[in-house]
Amino acid sequence: MYDTLLVPTDGSEAAMDAAKHAYSLGERYDAAVHVLAVVEQSESASIVGQGDEKLETLQEDGTEATQKIIEEGLSRDIEAIGAVKVGDPDRVILDYAAEHNVDMIIMSTHGRSGVGRFLMGSITEQVIRGGEIPVLAIQR
């Protein structure tokens, strides 16, 4: 049923919770789990003039976030693959999922509602609305 799963991560505990669900599905269906960190386009745009050091730092943070989740998968004998990309998170997540034939995206949501959700936006909601791939949203 599922061959390839995707877990976007921002390095938070909520993302780790989503990864645990992904690994549970990965064990059940013998599926590979891709872990994706996105360096937000707005953050990388703000580093213009500051050199490549800031971008490298953000990418290193993304690599660290993905590695933490990958180690969990490998300890469970699950194929785990990590990537770090730069761009608008929802678009990068959906593009990555399409490029890698992902069967399901498992991601966290912080459960904001009302004004908080309006002001902050929700990457999870944008992924759900913007794609055709099933999304399992784990509320923390």
Secondary structure, DSSP 8 states (H G I E B T S, - for coil): --SEEEEEE-SSHHHHHHHHHHHHHHHHHT-EEEEEEEEEHHHHHTTTTS-HHHHHHHHHHHHHHHHHHHHHHHHTT--EEEEEEEE-HHHHHHHHHHHTT-SEEEEEE----HHHHHHH--HHHHHHHH-SS-EEEEE-
